[in-house]
Amino acid sequence: MNAARLVPRVLMLVVVAVALLGGLGAGLARLGVPMDAFSQSWAIVHGPLMISGFLGTLICLERAVALAAFRKWSMAVPLVNALGALALLLARDSILAKALLTAGSLGLVLMFGVMLRLHPTRDIAIMAAGAACWLVGNILWLAGAPVFQAVHWWTAFLILTIVGERLELSRVRRLTPVSVRLLLLATGIYLLGTLLTLVRLDLGMRVLGLGAISMAAWLLRYDVARRTIRQTGLTRYIAACLLSGYVWLGIGGLIAIWKAPVASGLDYESVLHAFLLGFVFSMIFGHMPLILPALSGLRLNYHPLFYMNLVLLHVTLVARILGNLTPDFALRQWGGLLNVITVLLFLAMTILTLARSNLGATGERRPVAPSA
């Protein structure tokens, strides 16, 4: 890959990693774990750092790389969003940080508009709806709305992005018209619930919970992971991440229906972390061996130890949610602390595997596989 193209991508990936680390530290501070002054000050922007700063920049970069051959301006979108993530770290919930992240989400909507013109398919439409939800959530946040009003829109952004990507990859199964309509119905229910949270939080959470359960059931029934779980190596590992993540999507929906309405507290945390840690991070663990080489041009070889991170993620999240629902504050705190340690182990293992995949015994770079 051309160095002029690679360097900006690597720098943005560094920002993504810093936003993730800042968000993790802020999360520990919110749990009451003694942390440094920076993490304490970032506690108020834990959600925006993780969703808009970390994941928003990563998704913008992934889409911009795919679109850059057609629209060179697309690479400016993750750059603007990365600047917003840095502004969050430096100035917390300042107007500048909110404005930059809102601009980044608007840029993603525009990119999906171009993609819809090039390929007007249902999967891109679902991902575009997710990007629009992110934009709505950021506009609410920029306008001064409390985070609990914006967070369901932010969550919808991530969930619909993943669902759209899975529909895109499920084309190889030649889905029937009925199965596609079922997914569109489940997605519509979820979007309706997200919209209703603005006027009736209790009703909105229950409707989006029903939509989440419906999407989880569809994915467990129709996603290609049902077949690939029977294979070996990286393919099987990715399938295990996907299927376990779908279970967490359904669990998040059940908790939303059971505990609605919640705008703060332990039940609120349980709903969000079932979606964002259980579902979204399972997807991250599974897709990182594919996404990182595509964005960086570097090889990332599979290792069976990847399963350790996945198992730890689920075990520690179960402990955390049980600590919330019991309530057992010690179990909640330990579960949260071990969640963070699990993500850090995942990052460390990814970096180590990346280095070993691209460096020979003599320290020279091995040939790089073509970028996806």
Protein Blocks (a to p, Z undefined) as FASTA:
>chain_A
ZZklmmmmmmmmmmmmmmmmmmmmmmmmmnopacdfklmmmmmmmmmmmmmmmmmmmmmm
mmmmmmmmmmmmlmmmmmmmmmmmmmmmmnopafklmmmmmmmmmmmmmmmmmmmmmmcc
fklmmmmmmmmmmmmmmmmmmnopafklmmmmmmmmmmmmmmmmmmmmmmmnopafklmm
mmmmmmmmmmmmmmmmmmmmmlmmmmmmmmmmmmmmmmmmmmmklmmmmmghjllmmmmm
mmmmmmmmmmmmmmmmmmpccfedjklmmmmmmmmmmmmmmmmmmmmmmmmmmmnopacd
ddfklmmmmmmmmmmmmmmmmmmmmpcfklmmmmmmmmmmmmmmmmmmmmmmmmmmmpcf
kopacdddddZZ
